[in-house]
Every structure is written in structure tokens, then in C-alpha cells.
Amino acid sequence: MKESIDEIKNELKAKLLYWNNLKSRKIKAAVILLFLGVIVLKIFTTVLTFDWVSGLFK
């Protein structure tokens, strides 16, 4: 359990270091948009899956 927490902390530190090393505002904006796009896509596909599954039982 302790190793897992340490691994997560190290991963977060690496991502924060990557973010701090980005100098271009355009690249930062693109990373944010990509992150938001992935979240929206995940929500969209989940909703469609639930609609599809509920349609099977009608």
C-alpha cells in the first residue's frame, strides 16, 4: 500500500514538473483542451452506452 502511494506521488510530481517546464502558452492551452476533450468524450460515450443498454431492455 505504501509503495502504491509513493508511486502515485512520484507520478504527480513528474506531471507537475512537465507542466512547469512548458513555456509556451499555446501548448499549455492545447494540453488543457486535450484533457477536457478526453473527459467530455468519456462522459459522452458513457451516456450513449447507458442509453443503448436501457434500449435493450425496453
PyMOL commands that set and color helices and strands:
alter all, ss='L'
color gray80, all
select helices_A, chain A and resi 2-21+25-56
alter helices_A, ss='H'
color red, helices_A
deselect
rebuild
show_as cartoon
